[in-house]
Amino acid sequence: MKTLIKLFSIILILSMSACSKEESTPDPSSQIADKWWCAKAGTGSIASQYFKSDGTWEQGSKGGKFNDTGKWAISSNKKKIVLTNVLDYNKKSKTGWEYDIESYTETSLKMNWSAFNVKMDLEICK
């Protein structure tokens, strides 16, 4: 009987240790949405970015009338921001806009606009 209890205990311990939780990549949407992101001083980044929670996007200046607009979504692997239906301030259509997300927190966003080799180091606009 003791052997059976030991065997059962070993099997139970081994089966529990085999069930490891997979690390899931967190969705950055909640941390980057509904904030105006401005270039950090001295970084030379491009215009401010605004990712609205309704899926729309704006690039330019807060409240600016010459801003680029479009729609945004997080890629399935949660490592890119994909921009679609992009119109520049002259209402000319643009395609192929994606930002590679390098890192993000609630107050900092680092991205790479690989199509144009532009690094963006952003913080919440003040």
N, CA, C and O atoms as CSV, one atom per row, in Angstrom:
chain,resi,resn,atom,element,x,y,z
A,1,MET,N,N,0.825,-1.193,0.000
A,1,MET,CA,C,0.000,0.000,0.000
A,1,MET,C,C,0.869,1.257,0.000
A,1,MET,O,O,0.563,2.223,-0.699
A,2,LYS,N,N,1.961,1.246,0.790
A,2,LYS,CA,C,2.855,2.399,0.841
A,2,LYS,C,C,3.484,2.646,-0.524
A,2,LYS,O,O,3.675,3.794,-0.925
A,3,THR,N,N,3.802,1.582,-1.227
A,3,THR,CA,C,4.396,1.705,-2.560
A,3,THR,C,C,3.400,2.346,-3.519
A,3,THR,O,O,3.771,3.177,-4.349
A,4,LEU,N,N,2.147,1.959,-3.402
A,4,LEU,CA,C,1.104,2.518,-4.261
A,4,LEU,C,C,0.913,4.012,-3.986
A,4,LEU,O,O,0.734,4.792,-4.922
A,5,ILE,N,N,0.948,4.410,-2.738
A,5,ILE,CA,C,0.808,5.827,-2.370
A,5,ILE,C,C,2.008,6.623,-2.875
A,5,ILE,O,O,1.846,7.726,-3.396
A,6,LYS,N,N,3.210,6.070,-2.723
A,6,LYS,CA,C,4.412,6.748,-3.225
A,6,LYS,C,C,4.353,6.900,-4.738
A,6,LYS,O,O,4.669,7.959,-5.279
A,7,LEU,N,N,3.944,5.826,-5.415
A,7,LEU,CA,C,3.845,5.861,-6.876
A,7,LEU,C,C,2.818,6.903,-7.321
A,7,LEU,O,O,3.064,7.674,-8.249
A,8,PHE,N,N,1.670,6.917,-6.649
A,8,PHE,CA,C,0.641,7.909,-6.969
A,8,PHE,C,C,1.153,9.331,-6.726
A,8,PHE,O,O,0.895,10.225,-7.532
A,9,SER,N,N,1.867,9.542,-5.641
A,9,SER,CA,C,2.423,10.869,-5.324
A,9,SER,C,C,3.430,11.316,-6.373
A,9,SER,O,O,3.429,12.475,-6.787
A,10,ILE,N,N,4.288,10.399,-6.803
A,10,ILE,CA,C,5.286,10.738,-7.826
A,10,ILE,C,C,4.602,11.095,-9.142
A,10,ILE,O,O,4.974,12.071,-9.794
A,11,ILE,N,N,3.605,10.307,-9.531
A,11,ILE,CA,C,2.873,10.588,-10.776
A,11,ILE,C,C,2.167,11.934,-10.683
A,11,ILE,O,O,2.171,12.706,-11.641
A,12,LEU,N,N,1.568,12.215,-9.548
A,12,LEU,CA,C,0.875,13.493,-9.354
A,12,LEU,C,C,1.844,14.665,-9.450
A,12,LEU,O,O,1.538,15.663,-10.103
A,13,ILE,N,N,2.989,14.564,-8.822
A,13,ILE,CA,C,3.995,15.637,-8.860
A,13,ILE,C,C,4.511,15.837,-10.275
A,13,ILE,O,O,4.635,16.970,-10.739
A,14,LEU,N,N,4.812,14.742,-10.962
A,14,LEU,CA,C,5.307,14.847,-12.339
A,14,LEU,C,C,4.263,15.438,-13.279
A,14,LEU,O,O,4.593,16.245,-14.148
A,15,SER,N,N,3.015,15.041,-13.110
A,15,SER,CA,C,1.978,15.568,-14.003
A,15,SER,C,C,1.734,17.051,-13.761
A,15,SER,O,O,1.437,17.788,-14.701
A,16,MET,N,N,1.854,17.495,-12.531
A,16,MET,CA,C,1.654,18.916,-12.241
A,16,MET,C,C,2.820,19.755,-12.742
A,16,MET,O,O,2.618,20.882,-13.194
A,17,SER,N,N,4.023,19.230,-12.670
A,17,SER,CA,C,5.177,19.993,-13.149
A,17,SER,C,C,5.225,20.040,-14.666
A,17,SER,O,O,5.843,20.944,-15.229
A,18,ALA,N,N,4.595,19.095,-15.340
A,18,ALA,CA,C,4.576,19.079,-16.803
A,18,ALA,C,C,3.618,20.119,-17.357
A,18,ALA,O,O,3.721,20.497,-18.524
A,19,CYS,N,N,2.704,20.579,-16.550
A,19,CYS,CA,C,1.719,21.561,-17.004
A,19,CYS,C,C,2.227,22.963,-16.704
A,19,CYS,O,O,1.875,23.553,-15.682
A,20,SER,N,N,3.032,23.479,-17.570
A,20,SER,CA,C,3.518,24.844,-17.370
A,20,SER,C,C,2.658,25.801,-18.179
A,20,SER,O,O,2.209,25.472,-19.277
A,21,LYS,N,N,2.440,26.955,-17.643
A,21,LYS,CA,C,1.655,27.963,-18.345
A,21,LYS,C,C,2.512,28.614,-19.412
A,21,LYS,O,O,3.669,28.963,-19.178
A,22,GLU,N,N,1.922,28.772,-20.591
A,22,GLU,CA,C,2.639,29.463,-21.657
A,22,GLU,C,C,2.613,30.956,-21.384
A,22,GLU,O,O,1.595,31.509,-20.969
A,23,GLU,N,N,3.734,31.590,-21.619
A,23,GLU,CA,C,3.809,33.036,-21.480
A,23,GLU,C,C,3.102,33.652,-22.680
A,23,GLU,O,O,3.503,33.422,-23.821
A,24,SER,N,N,2.076,34.415,-22.437
A,24,SER,CA,C,1.397,35.070,-23.547
A,24,SER,C,C,1.904,36.505,-23.661
A,24,SER,O,O,2.204,37.163,-22.665
A,25,THR,N,N,1.989,36.961,-24.892
A,25,THR,CA,C,2.427,38.327,-25.129
A,25,THR,C,C,1.271,39.255,-24.777
A,25,THR,O,O,0.182,39.105,-25.330
A,26,PRO,N,N,1.476,40.202,-23.881
A,26,PRO,CA,C,0.385,41.107,-23.516
A,26,PRO,C,C,-0.004,41.999,-24.687
A,26,PRO,O,O,0.829,42.351,-25.522
A,27,ASP,N,N,-1.263,42.352,-24.735
A,27,ASP,CA,C,-1.765,43.223,-25.792
A,27,ASP,C,C,-1.462,44.671,-25.411
A,27,ASP,O,O,-1.936,45.150,-24.380
A,28,PRO,N,N,-0.680,45.371,-26.227
A,28,PRO,CA,C,-0.299,46.747,-25.895
A,28,PRO,C,C,-1.421,47.769,-26.082
A,28,PRO,O,O,-1.274,48.923,-25.680
A,29,SER,N,N,-2.531,47.363,-26.684
A,29,SER,CA,C,-3.605,48.312,-27.006
A,29,SER,C,C,-4.037,49.152,-25.818
A,29,SER,O,O,-4.170,50.371,-25.927
A,30,SER,N,N,-4.256,48.501,-24.683
A,30,SER,CA,C,-4.772,49.235,-23.526
A,30,SER,C,C,-3.784,50.269,-22.997
A,30,SER,O,O,-4.193,51.264,-22.399
A,31,GLN,N,N,-2.494,50.047,-23.209
A,31,GLN,CA,C,-1.508,50.994,-22.692
A,31,GLN,C,C,-1.194,52.125,-23.661
A,31,GLN,O,O,-0.714,53.178,-23.242
A,32,ILE,N,N,-1.458,51.926,-24.947
A,32,ILE,CA,C,-1.111,52.994,-25.890
A,32,ILE,C,C,-2.313,53.771,-26.404
A,32,ILE,O,O,-2.153,54.869,-26.938
A,33,ALA,N,N,-3.516,53.221,-26.253
A,33,ALA,CA,C,-4.700,53.873,-26.821
A,33,ALA,C,C,-5.125,55.104,-26.024
A,33,ALA,O,O,-4.924,55.198,-24.814
A,34,ASP,N,N,-5.721,56.041,-26.760
A,34,ASP,CA,C,-6.320,57.258,-26.202
A,34,ASP,C,C,-5.323,58.188,-25.521
A,34,ASP,O,O,-5.647,58.859,-24.541
A,35,LYS,N,N,-4.110,58.217,-26.056
A,35,LYS,CA,C,-3.073,59.131,-25.566
A,35,LYS,C,C,-2.367,59.744,-26.770
A,35,LYS,O,O,-2.116,59.059,-27.761
A,36,TRP,N,N,-2.049,61.026,-26.686
A,36,TRP,CA,C,-1.186,61.648,-27.685
A,36,TRP,C,C,0.244,61.340,-27.307
A,36,TRP,O,O,0.679,61.629,-26.192
A,37,TRP,N,N,0.977,60.750,-28.241
A,37,TRP,CA,C,2.380,60.394,-28.029
A,37,TRP,C,C,3.259,61.385,-28.769
A,37,TRP,O,O,3.135,61.548,-29.983
A,38,CYS,N,N,4.146,62.046,-28.041
A,38,CYS,CA,C,5.056,63.046,-28.611
A,38,CYS,C,C,6.496,62.540,-28.545
A,38,CYS,O,O,6.841,61.712,-27.702
A,39,ALA,N,N,7.323,63.052,-29.447
A,39,ALA,CA,C,8.748,62.694,-29.455
A,39,ALA,C,C,9.401,63.168,-28.161
A,39,ALA,O,O,9.157,64.285,-27.706
A,40,LYS,N,N,10.223,62.320,-27.580
A,40,LYS,CA,C,10.999,62.739,-26.415
A,40,LYS,C,C,11.999,63.787,-26.870
A,40,LYS,O,O,12.520,63.717,-27.983
A,41,ALA,N,N,12.262,64.742,-26.021
A,41,ALA,CA,C,13.193,65.828,-26.352
A,41,ALA,C,C,14.533,65.263,-26.809
A,41,ALA,O,O,15.107,64.384,-26.165
A,42,GLY,N,N,15.017,65.782,-27.926
A,42,GLY,CA,C,16.325,65.400,-28.438
A,42,GLY,C,C,16.379,64.093,-29.194
A,42,GLY,O,O,17.465,63.640,-29.555
A,43,THR,N,N,15.215,63.460,-29.450
A,43,THR,CA,C,15.242,62.169,-30.143
A,43,THR,C,C,15.074,62.302,-31.648
A,43,THR,O,O,15.383,61.364,-32.383
A,44,GLY,N,N,14.592,63.442,-32.121
A,44,GLY,CA,C,14.430,63.643,-33.560
A,44,GLY,C,C,13.345,62.780,-34.172
A,44,GLY,O,O,13.340,62.575,-35.386
A,45,SER,N,N,12.425,62.271,-33.367
A,45,SER,CA,C,11.342,61.444,-33.885
A,45,SER,C,C,10.381,62.266,-34.730
A,45,SER,O,O,10.420,63.496,-34.733
A,46,ILE,N,N,9.526,61.562,-35.440
A,46,ILE,CA,C,8.558,62.228,-36.309
A,46,ILE,C,C,7.392,62.786,-35.502
A,46,ILE,O,O,7.442,62.852,-34.274
A,47,ALA,N,N,6.351,63.184,-36.211
A,47,ALA,CA,C,5.196,63.837,-35.614
A,47,ALA,C,C,4.534,62.988,-34.529
A,47,ALA,O,O,4.740,61.778,-34.434
A,48,SER,N,N,3.745,63.663,-33.731
A,48,SER,CA,C,2.995,63.007,-32.666
A,48,SER,C,C,2.042,61.964,-33.241
A,48,SER,O,O,1.576,62.079,-34.374
A,49,GLN,N,N,1.768,60.948,-32.435
A,49,GLN,CA,C,0.899,59.846,-32.834
A,49,GLN,C,C,-0.267,59.761,-31.855
A,49,GLN,O,O,-0.098,59.964,-30.653
A,50,TYR,N,N,-1.457,59.458,-32.386
A,50,TYR,CA,C,-2.624,59.270,-31.535
A,50,TYR,C,C,-3.363,58.027,-31.996
A,50,TYR,O,O,-3.892,57.987,-33.107
A,51,PHE,N,N,-3.397,57.014,-31.143
A,51,PHE,CA,C,-4.084,55.765,-31.430
A,51,PHE,C,C,-5.358,55.737,-30.592
A,51,PHE,O,O,-5.300,55.489,-29.387
A,52,LYS,N,N,-6.501,55.988,-31.215
A,52,LYS,CA,C,-7.758,56.028,-30.474
A,52,LYS,C,C,-8.267,54.610,-30.235
A,52,LYS,O,O,-8.015,53.708,-31.034
A,53,SER,N,N,-8.984,54.421,-29.133
A,53,SER,CA,C,-9.505,53.092,-28.799
A,53,SER,C,C,-10.564,52.618,-29.786
A,53,SER,O,O,-10.886,51.430,-29.816
A,54,ASP,N,N,-11.111,53.524,-30.595
A,54,ASP,CA,C,-12.092,53.109,-31.601
A,54,ASP,C,C,-11.430,52.592,-32.880
A,54,ASP,O,O,-12.119,52.276,-33.850
A,55,GLY,N,N,-10.086,52.505,-32.884
A,55,GLY,CA,C,-9.376,51.966,-34.036
A,55,GLY,C,C,-8.943,53.002,-35.054
A,55,GLY,O,O,-8.397,52.645,-36.098
A,56,THR,N,N,-9.175,54.282,-34.773
A,56,THR,CA,C,-8.707,55.323,-35.686
A,56,THR,C,C,-7.367,55.857,-35.195
A,56,THR,O,O,-7.014,55.728,-34.022
A,57,TRP,N,N,-6.635,56.458,-36.122
A,57,TRP,CA,C,-5.268,56.911,-35.844
A,57,TRP,C,C,-5.069,58.292,-36.452
A,57,TRP,O,O,-5.677,58.639,-37.465
A,58,GLU,N,N,-4.215,59.060,-35.819
A,58,GLU,CA,C,-3.886,60.403,-36.302
A,58,GLU,C,C,-2.402,60.659,-36.068
A,58,GLU,O,O,-1.846,60.262,-35.045
A,59,GLN,N,N,-1.774,61.321,-37.021
A,59,GLN,CA,C,-0.362,61.692,-36.897
A,59,GLN,C,C,-0.235,63.164,-37.234
A,59,GLN,O,O,-0.730,63.613,-38.267
A,60,GLY,N,N,0.411,63.899,-36.389
A,60,GLY,CA,C,0.588,65.334,-36.610
A,60,GLY,C,C,0.713,66.035,-35.284
A,60,GLY,O,O,1.559,65.694,-34.458
A,61,SER,N,N,-0.137,67.017,-35.091
A,61,SER,CA,C,-0.129,67.729,-33.814
A,61,SER,C,C,-1.522,67.664,-33.208
A,61,SER,O,O,-2.523,67.623,-33.924
A,62,LYS,N,N,-1.576,67.654,-31.901
A,62,LYS,CA,C,-2.848,67.559,-31.195
A,62,LYS,C,C,-3.768,68.683,-31.646
A,62,LYS,O,O,-3.467,69.862,-31.462
A,63,GLY,N,N,-4.897,68.299,-32.240
A,63,GLY,CA,C,-5.847,69.286,-32.729
A,63,GLY,C,C,-5.461,69.924,-34.052
A,63,GLY,O,O,-6.111,70.870,-34.496
A,64,GLY,N,N,-4.409,69.416,-34.688
A,64,GLY,CA,C,-3.922,69.995,-35.941
A,64,GLY,C,C,-4.855,69.740,-37.117
A,64,GLY,O,O,-5.510,68.700,-37.182
A,65,LYS,N,N,-4.913,70.689,-38.044
A,65,LYS,CA,C,-5.778,70.501,-39.212
A,65,LYS,C,C,-5.025,69.917,-40.401
A,65,LYS,O,O,-5.637,69.650,-41.435
A,66,PHE,N,N,-3.712,69.711,-40.283
A,66,PHE,CA,C,-2.926,69.127,-41.369
A,66,PHE,C,C,-2.407,67.736,-40.983
A,66,PHE,O,O,-1.323,67.338,-41.409
A,67,ASN,N,N,-3.166,67.010,-40.193
A,67,ASN,CA,C,-2.742,65.699,-39.708
A,67,ASN,C,C,-3.046,64.591,-40.709
A,67,ASN,O,O,-4.001,64.680,-41.481
A,68,ASP,N,N,-2.214,63.536,-40.685
A,68,ASP,CA,C,-2.503,62.312,-41.417
A,68,ASP,C,C,-3.504,61.517,-40.581
A,68,ASP,O,O,-3.498,61.605,-39.354
A,69,THR,N,N,-4.363,60.743,-41.245
A,69,THR,CA,C,-5.378,59.963,-40.536
A,69,THR,C,C,-5.447,58.548,-41.108
A,69,THR,O,O,-4.923,58.277,-42.188
A,70,GLY,N,N,-6.091,57.665,-40.379
A,70,GLY,CA,C,-6.278,56.296,-40.846
A,70,GLY,C,C,-6.842,55.417,-39.746
A,70,GLY,O,O,-7.411,55.896,-38.766
A,71,LYS,N,N,-6.666,54.116,-39.936
A,71,LYS,CA,C,-7.113,53.135,-38.951
A,71,LYS,C,C,-5.899,52.345,-38.480
A,71,LYS,O,O,-4.931,52.177,-39.222
A,72,TRP,N,N,-5.956,51.865,-37.246
A,72,TRP,CA,C,-4.844,51.097,-36.691
A,72,TRP,C,C,-5.347,49.830,-36.020
A,72,TRP,O,O,-6.484,49.755,-35.556
A,73,ALA,N,N,-4.466,48.835,-35.983
A,73,ALA,CA,C,-4.754,47.582,-35.286
A,73,ALA,C,C,-3.424,46.961,-34.868
A,73,ALA,O,O,-2.385,47.204,-35.482
A,74,ILE,N,N,-3.479,46.175,-33.835
A,74,ILE,CA,C,-2.305,45.428,-33.387
A,74,ILE,C,C,-2.254,44.124,-34.183
A,74,ILE,O,O,-3.280,43.467,-34.359
A,75,SER,N,N,-1.076,43.748,-34.663
A,75,SER,CA,C,-0.920,42.498,-35.410
A,75,SER,C,C,-1.214,41.302,-34.504
A,75,SER,O,O,-1.217,41.427,-33.279
A,76,SER,N,N,-1.459,40.149,-35.113
A,76,SER,CA,C,-1.810,38.958,-34.333
A,76,SER,C,C,-0.701,38.539,-33.366
A,76,SER,O,O,-0.987,37.983,-32.306
A,77,ASN,N,N,0.557,38.800,-33.719
A,77,ASN,CA,C,1.651,38.457,-32.797
A,77,ASN,C,C,1.923,39.568,-31.779
A,77,ASN,O,O,2.813,39.437,-30.938
A,78,LYS,N,N,1.161,40.656,-31.855
A,78,LYS,CA,C,1.207,41.779,-30.908
A,78,LYS,C,C,2.537,42.522,-30.916
A,78,LYS,O,O,2.926,43.128,-29.918
A,79,LYS,N,N,3.235,42.468,-32.059
A,79,LYS,CA,C,4.531,43.126,-32.157
A,79,LYS,C,C,4.546,44.262,-33.168
A,79,LYS,O,O,5.579,44.902,-33.366
A,80,LYS,N,N,3.413,44.516,-33.807
A,80,LYS,CA,C,3.340,45.580,-34.816
A,80,LYS,C,C,2.041,46.352,-34.671
A,80,LYS,O,O,1.023,45.823,-34.226
A,81,ILE,N,N,2.106,47.615,-35.058
A,81,ILE,CA,C,0.898,48.406,-35.248
A,81,ILE,C,C,0.750,48.541,-36.754
A,81,ILE,O,O,1.630,49.079,-37.426
A,82,VAL,N,N,-0.361,48.054,-37.279
A,82,VAL,CA,C,-0.614,48.077,-38.713
A,82,VAL,C,C,-1.591,49.218,-39.001
A,82,VAL,O,O,-2.688,49.266,-38.445
A,83,LEU,N,N,-1.178,50.132,-39.875
A,83,LEU,CA,C,-2.012,51.273,-40.242
A,83,LEU,C,C,-2.620,51.020,-41.618
A,83,LEU,O,O,-1.926,50.612,-42.549
A,84,THR,N,N,-3.913,51.265,-41.735
A,84,THR,CA,C,-4.619,51.098,-43.005
A,84,THR,C,C,-5.442,52.344,-43.295
A,84,THR,O,O,-5.635,53.188,-42.420
A,85,ASN,N,N,-5.923,52.453,-44.522
A,85,ASN,CA,C,-6.756,53.592,-44.943
A,85,ASN,C,C,-6.089,54.921,-44.603
A,85,ASN,O,O,-6.757,55.875,-44.205
A,86,VAL,N,N,-4.780,54.978,-44.760
A,86,VAL,CA,C,-4.025,56.177,-44.398
A,86,VAL,C,C,-4.213,57.253,-45.462
A,86,VAL,O,O,-4.028,57.013,-46.655
A,87,LEU,N,N,-4.584,58.441,-45.002
A,87,LEU,CA,C,-4.681,59.621,-45.859
A,87,LEU,C,C,-3.764,60.686,-45.287
A,87,LEU,O,O,-3.821,60.984,-44.094
A,88,ASP,N,N,-2.920,61.259,-46.133
A,88,ASP,CA,C,-2.082,62.346,-45.635
A,88,ASP,C,C,-2.913,63.618,-45.562
A,88,ASP,O,O,-4.095,63.616,-45.908
A,89,TYR,N,N,-2.298,64.696,-45.114
A,89,TYR,CA,C,-3.054,65.942,-44.914
A,89,TYR,C,C,-3.620,66.500,-46.214
A,89,TYR,O,O,-4.522,67.337,-46.176
A,90,ASN,N,N,-3.112,66.058,-47.370
A,90,ASN,CA,C,-3.672,66.448,-48.670
A,90,ASN,C,C,-4.727,65.463,-49.145
A,90,ASN,O,O,-5.204,65.562,-50.275
A,91,LYS,N,N,-5.093,64.519,-48.298
A,91,LYS,CA,C,-6.079,63.471,-48.574
A,91,LYS,C,C,-5.608,62.499,-49.649
A,91,LYS,O,O,-6.422,61.904,-50.356
A,92,LYS,N,N,-4.275,62.336,-49.770
A,92,LYS,CA,C,-3.707,61.343,-50.678
A,92,LYS,C,C,-3.523,60.042,-49.907
A,92,LYS,O,O,-3.046,60.033,-48.772
A,93,SER,N,N,-3.913,58.944,-50.549
A,93,SER,CA,C,-3.846,57.632,-49.918
A,93,SER,C,C,-2.409,57.127,-49.820
A,93,SER,O,O,-1.625,57.273,-50.758
A,94,LYS,N,N,-2.074,56.537,-48.687
A,94,LYS,CA,C,-0.755,55.951,-48.441
A,94,LYS,C,C,-0.945,54.482,-48.059
A,94,LYS,O,O,-1.953,54.125,-47.449
A,95,THR,N,N,0.023,53.630,-48.416
A,95,THR,CA,C,-0.084,52.210,-48.088
A,95,THR,C,C,1.209,51.702,-47.456
A,95,THR,O,O,2.251,52.355,-47.503
A,96,GLY,N,N,1.105,50.521,-46.868
A,96,GLY,CA,C,2.280,49.848,-46.326
A,96,GLY,C,C,2.839,50.436,-45.054
A,96,GLY,O,O,4.039,50.325,-44.801
A,97,TRP,N,N,2.005,51.058,-44.249
A,97,TRP,CA,C,2.491,51.658,-43.013
A,97,TRP,C,C,2.356,50.657,-41.866
A,97,TRP,O,O,1.254,50.221,-41.534
A,98,GLU,N,N,3.481,50.301,-41.271
A,98,GLU,CA,C,3.523,49.447,-40.093
A,98,GLU,C,C,4.595,49.968,-39.151
A,98,GLU,O,O,5.667,50.396,-39.579
A,99,TYR,N,N,4.291,49.923,-37.875
A,99,TYR,CA,C,5.275,50.284,-36.865
A,99,TYR,C,C,5.644,49.017,-36.096
A,99,TYR,O,O,4.761,48.320,-35.595
A,100,ASP,N,N,6.927,48.715,-35.998
A,100,ASP,CA,C,7.397,47.614,-35.158
A,100,ASP,C,C,7.487,48.130,-33.728
A,100,ASP,O,O,8.192,49.103,-33.459
A,101,ILE,N,N,6.779,47.487,-32.819
A,101,ILE,CA,C,6.801,47.899,-31.416
A,101,ILE,C,C,8.051,47.325,-30.763
A,101,ILE,O,O,8.221,46.108,-30.687
A,102,GLU,N,N,8.916,48.205,-30.295
A,102,GLU,CA,C,10.137,47.760,-29.611
A,102,GLU,C,C,9.901,47.617,-28.113
A,102,GLU,O,O,10.323,46.631,-27.508
A,103,SER,N,N,9.229,48.597,-27.511
A,103,SER,CA,C,8.889,48.523,-26.088
A,103,SER,C,C,7.794,49.539,-25.800
A,103,SER,O,O,7.603,50.502,-26.543
A,104,TYR,N,N,7.079,49.301,-24.703
A,104,TYR,CA,C,6.026,50.238,-24.303
A,104,TYR,C,C,5.737,50.089,-22.817
A,104,TYR,O,O,5.876,49.017,-22.229
A,105,THR,N,N,5.331,51.204,-22.241
A,105,THR,CA,C,4.785,51.240,-20.890
A,105,THR,C,C,3.609,52.196,-20.971
A,105,THR,O,O,3.231,52.619,-22.064
A,106,GLU,N,N,3.033,52.538,-19.852
A,106,GLU,CA,C,1.921,53.489,-19.871
A,106,GLU,C,C,2.376,54.891,-20.254
A,106,GLU,O,O,1.554,55.711,-20.662
A,107,THR,N,N,3.669,55.183,-20.131
A,107,THR,CA,C,4.157,56.543,-20.401
A,107,THR,C,C,5.255,56.611,-21.456
A,107,THR,O,O,5.750,57.698,-21.755
A,108,SER,N,N,5.643,55.479,-22.021
A,108,SER,CA,C,6.734,55.454,-22.994
A,108,SER,C,C,6.410,54.467,-24.115
A,108,SER,O,O,5.885,53.382,-23.866
A,109,LEU,N,N,6.729,54.858,-25.353
A,109,LEU,CA,C,6.464,54.005,-26.511
A,109,LEU,C,C,7.625,54.126,-27.485
A,109,LEU,O,O,7.921,55.216,-27.976
A,110,LYS,N,N,8.284,53.001,-27.763
A,110,LYS,CA,C,9.383,52.986,-28.728
A,110,LYS,C,C,8.970,52.101,-29.893
A,110,LYS,O,O,8.591,50.944,-29.715
A,111,MET,N,N,9.054,52.679,-31.101
A,111,MET,CA,C,8.658,51.957,-32.301
A,111,MET,C,C,9.661,52.222,-33.412
A,111,MET,O,O,10.420,53.191,-33.378
A,112,ASN,N,N,9.641,51.341,-34.391
A,112,ASN,CA,C,10.473,51.497,-35.571
A,112,ASN,C,C,9.560,51.461,-36.791
A,112,ASN,O,O,8.811,50.504,-36.990
A,113,TRP,N,N,9.627,52.502,-37.597
A,113,TRP,CA,C,8.867,52.563,-38.842
A,113,TRP,C,C,9.814,52.034,-39.903
A,113,TRP,O,O,10.488,52.798,-40.595
A,114,SER,N,N,9.855,50.702,-40.022
A,114,SER,CA,C,10.896,50.037,-40.808
A,114,SER,C,C,10.874,50.401,-42.288
A,114,SER,O,O,11.931,50.409,-42.919
A,115,ALA,N,N,9.724,50.701,-42.861
A,115,ALA,CA,C,9.648,51.057,-44.284
A,115,ALA,C,C,10.475,52.301,-44.593
A,115,ALA,O,O,10.975,52.459,-45.707
A,116,PHE,N,N,10.617,53.179,-43.608
A,116,PHE,CA,C,11.356,54.423,-43.805
A,116,PHE,C,C,12.583,54.512,-42.898
A,116,PHE,O,O,13.255,55.542,-42.852
A,117,ASN,N,N,12.872,53.421,-42.175
A,117,ASN,CA,C,14.001,53.371,-41.253
A,117,ASN,C,C,13.984,54.538,-40.257
A,117,ASN,O,O,14.993,55.206,-40.030
A,118,VAL,N,N,12.814,54.754,-39.679
A,118,VAL,CA,C,12.625,55.841,-38.713
A,118,VAL,C,C,12.356,55.234,-37.338
A,118,VAL,O,O,11.423,54.449,-37.172
A,119,LYS,N,N,13.166,55.597,-36.366
A,119,LYS,CA,C,12.971,55.170,-34.980
A,119,LYS,C,C,12.152,56.238,-34.264
A,119,LYS,O,O,12.407,57.433,-34.410
A,120,MET,N,N,11.178,55.798,-33.499
A,120,MET,CA,C,10.342,56.721,-32.739
A,120,MET,C,C,10.484,56.420,-31.256
A,120,MET,O,O,10.241,55.298,-30.812
A,121,ASP,N,N,10.877,57.421,-30.503
A,121,ASP,CA,C,10.996,57.327,-29.056
A,121,ASP,C,C,10.010,58.341,-28.496
A,121,ASP,O,O,10.285,59.540,-28.474
A,122,LEU,N,N,8.859,57.853,-28.042
A,122,LEU,CA,C,7.743,58.730,-27.701
A,122,LEU,C,C,7.388,58.664,-26.222
A,122,LEU,O,O,7.645,57.678,-25.531
A,123,GLU,N,N,6.783,59.760,-25.769
A,123,GLU,CA,C,6.230,59.838,-24.420
A,123,GLU,C,C,4.893,60.544,-24.530
A,123,GLU,O,O,4.580,61.137,-25.563
A,124,ILE,N,N,4.109,60.482,-23.472
A,124,ILE,CA,C,2.811,61.154,-23.492
A,124,ILE,C,C,3.039,62.656,-23.603
A,124,ILE,O,O,3.855,63.231,-22.883
A,125,CYS,N,N,2.301,63.281,-24.521
A,125,CYS,CA,C,2.437,64.737,-24.720
A,125,CYS,C,C,2.033,65.469,-23.447
A,125,CYS,O,O,1.120,65.056,-22.732
A,126,LYS,N,N,2.735,66.562,-23.186
A,126,LYS,CA,C,2.460,67.358,-21.983
A,126,LYS,C,C,1.624,68.555,-22.314
A,126,LYS,O,O,1.293,69.342,-21.427
